[in-house]
Amino acid sequence: MNQKAERMSLTERVYGALKQEIFDFALLPGDRFTEKEVAERMSASRTPVREALTLLQREGFVDVLFRAGWQVKPFDFHKFDQLYELRIILEQAAVRKLCEMDGKPDLDALKNFWLVAASDRQDDGPTVREADERFHIHLVEACGNEEMARVHHNITERLRIIRRIDFTQRPRIEATYQEHAKILRTIIKRRAEQAQLLLKSHIEESQAEVRKITLHMLHEARQTQSPPRSA
């Protein structure tokens, strides 16, 4: 492995580790830290650490502070609400296009996962979380508008930090299966308005649940974690 490839590999490792710490609330929103601290903790040099942090900054997970290191970006639920609002608009538009398009939309992969008997359903939270994300991405991609899909993918990335905890409880997994199945069957029957209403209700329910769980998990993490890292 040449020097550049080795550095990129280190960057990816540090990036993945830091992102996971943010997702696991090992690094809490508002926590401050330095590149030196991360480099020492992860046995890496400053360059791949800085590159990893720059990637996380672009994705909206951290902020750089002038002469004061870095900070995990504080949760802005108002911003999340705006992203959810835009997500609903995009997905409703995609669903209408799927219901009105000539020919049959390619939804086989979604049907094979979501339209199954209760005994065949997945019950692993991370597996269902990934499948849920693919469900919504697939609906937008299937309508054939590449720019819509690009914007939707960006929104998905920015919401992932809170959406990922929506499947920590079994009732949420069961509800997601039921709601996705209803949405799919309605699209297959070309009932655009009903599909849009079902989709909107499904996303808003998830949004409310995610907010409640996130606030609870943040409270618990702050109660049990040592004092925040500071620059």
KOLFI-508774 format. One record per residue (C-alpha): residue number from 1; y, x, z; residue in three letters. Coordinates in steps of 0.2 Angstrom, whole numbers. Last residue first. Example, Ala and Ser with C-alpha at 12.3 -4.5 7.8 and 13.67 -1.06 7.14 Angstrom:
BEGIN
n/yy/xx/zz/res
2/-5/68/36/ser
1/-22/62/39/ala
***
This chain:
BEGIN
n/yy/xx/zz/res
231/109/-53/120/ala
230/101/-66/130/ser
229/83/-72/133/arg
228/83/-89/142/pro
227/78/-89/160/pro
226/59/-91/163/ser
225/51/-106/155/gln
224/43/-120/165/thr
223/57/-132/167/gln
222/65/-128/150/arg
221/49/-131/142/ala
220/47/-148/150/glu
219/64/-154/145/his
218/61/-148/127/leu
217/45/-157/127/met
216/53/-173/132/his
215/67/-172/120/leu
214/55/-168/106/thr
213/44/-182/110/ile
212/58/-195/110/lys
211/66/-188/94/arg
210/49/-188/86/val
209/45/-206/90/glu
208/62/-212/84/ala
207/60/-203/67/gln
206/42/-208/65/ser
205/47/-226/67/glu
204/61/-224/55/glu
203/50/-216/42/ile
202/37/-230/43/his
201/50/-244/42/ser
200/58/-236/27/lys
199/42/-234/18/leu
198/36/-252/22/leu
197/53/-258/15/leu
196/52/-248/0/gln
195/34/-254/-4/ala
194/39/-272/-2/gln
193/53/-270/-14/glu
192/43/-261/-27/ala
191/27/-272/-27/arg
190/18/-263/-41/arg
189/1/-267/-34/lys
188/-4/-248/-33/ile
187/13/-246/-24/ile
186/8/-259/-11/thr
185/-9/-252/-8/arg
184/-1/-235/-5/leu
183/12/-241/7/ile
182/-1/-251/17/lys
181/-13/-236/18/ala
180/1/-224/23/his
179/5/-237/37/glu
178/-12/-238/44/gln
177/-16/-219/43/tyr
176/1/-215/51/thr
175/-3/-228/65/ala
174/-20/-220/69/glu
173/-12/-203/70/ile
172/2/-209/81/arg
171/-10/-217/92/pro
170/-19/-200/94/arg
169/-5/-191/102/gln
168/1/-174/96/thr
167/4/-180/79/phe
166/23/-182/78/asp
165/26/-164/84/ile
164/27/-157/67/arg
163/42/-168/62/arg
162/54/-158/74/ile
161/53/-141/66/ile
160/48/-149/49/arg
159/65/-157/46/leu
158/73/-143/37/arg
157/58/-139/26/glu
156/56/-158/22/thr
155/74/-159/17/ile
154/72/-144/5/asn
153/57/-152/-2/his
152/67/-168/-5/his
151/80/-159/-14/val
150/68/-150/-26/arg
149/58/-166/-29/ala
148/74/-176/-34/met
147/78/-161/-46/glu
146/60/-162/-53/glu
145/60/-181/-57/asn
144/42/-185/-61/gly
143/39/-200/-50/cys
142/23/-191/-44/ala
141/34/-177/-36/glu
140/42/-190/-24/val
139/26/-198/-19/leu
138/17/-181/-17/his
137/30/-174/-5/ile
136/28/-189/6/his
135/9/-188/6/phe
134/9/-169/8/arg
133/19/-170/24/glu
132/7/-183/31/asp
131/-8/-172/26/ala
130/0/-157/35/glu
129/2/-167/50/arg
128/-15/-175/49/val
127/-23/-157/49/thr
126/-12/-151/63/pro
125/-17/-167/74/gly
124/-35/-166/71/asp
123/-42/-184/70/asp
122/-47/-185/52/gln
121/-52/-202/46/arg
120/-70/-205/40/asp
119/-75/-217/53/ser
118/-59/-228/50/ala
117/-65/-230/32/ala
116/-54/-222/19/val
115/-38/-225/10/leu
114/-28/-211/17/trp
113/-37/-195/10/phe
112/-45/-200/-6/asn
111/-30/-212/-10/lys
110/-18/-198/-8/leu
109/-27/-187/-20/ala
108/-29/-201/-32/asp
107/-11/-205/-33/leu
106/-7/-200/-51/asp
105/5/-214/-57/pro
104/-3/-227/-69/lys
103/6/-229/-85/gly
102/24/-234/-88/asp
101/35/-232/-73/met
100/41/-247/-62/glu
99/31/-245/-46/cys
98/32/-226/-46/leu
97/50/-227/-50/lys
96/53/-239/-35/arg
95/43/-227/-24/val
94/54/-212/-29/ala
93/70/-221/-26/ala
92/63/-226/-8/gln
91/58/-208/-6/glu
90/75/-202/-10/leu
89/85/-214/1/ile
88/73/-212/15/ile
87/75/-193/15/arg
86/94/-195/14/leu
85/94/-205/30/glu
84/82/-193/38/tyr
83/93/-178/34/leu
82/108/-188/42/gln
81/98/-191/57/asp
80/93/-173/59/phe
79/111/-168/58/lys
78/116/-180/72/his
77/101/-173/81/phe
76/108/-156/81/asp
75/95/-145/90/phe
74/103/-128/94/pro
73/99/-114/82/lys
72/89/-100/90/val
71/103/-87/93/gln
70/105/-69/86/trp
69/114/-53/92/gly
68/131/-53/100/ala
67/142/-43/89/arg
66/146/-59/79/phe
65/132/-71/82/leu
64/119/-74/69/val
63/111/-91/68/asp
62/93/-96/69/val
61/81/-110/62/phe
60/92/-116/47/gly
59/80/-110/33/glu
58/93/-97/27/arg
57/94/-91/45/gln
56/75/-89/46/leu
55/75/-78/30/leu
54/89/-68/38/thr
53/79/-66/54/leu
52/64/-60/44/ala
51/75/-47/35/glu
50/82/-41/51/arg
49/65/-39/59/val
48/59/-30/44/pro
47/73/-18/45/thr
46/73/-15/64/arg
45/56/-7/65/ser
44/41/-17/71/ala
43/30/-17/87/ser
42/33/-35/89/met
41/41/-35/106/arg
40/50/-19/102/glu
39/57/-26/86/ala
38/61/-42/94/val
37/71/-34/108/glu
36/80/-23/96/lys
35/85/-37/84/glu
34/93/-45/99/thr
33/90/-62/108/phe
32/99/-78/112/arg
31/91/-95/117/asp
30/101/-110/111/gly
29/86/-120/105/pro
28/71/-113/114/leu
27/60/-98/110/leu
26/43/-101/117/ala
25/47/-119/111/phe
24/30/-119/100/asp
23/40/-121/84/phe
22/52/-107/88/ile
21/38/-96/93/glu
20/29/-100/77/gln
19/45/-96/67/lys
18/46/-79/76/leu
17/28/-75/72/ala
16/29/-80/54/gly
15/45/-70/51/tyr
14/38/-55/60/val
13/22/-55/50/arg
12/31/-58/33/glu
11/43/-44/37/thr
10/29/-32/41/leu
9/21/-37/24/ser
8/37/-34/15/met
7/39/-17/24/arg
6/21/-12/18/glu
5/25/-18/0/ala
4/40/-7/0/lys
3/32/8/7/gln
2/17/7/-5/asn
1/0/0/0/met
***
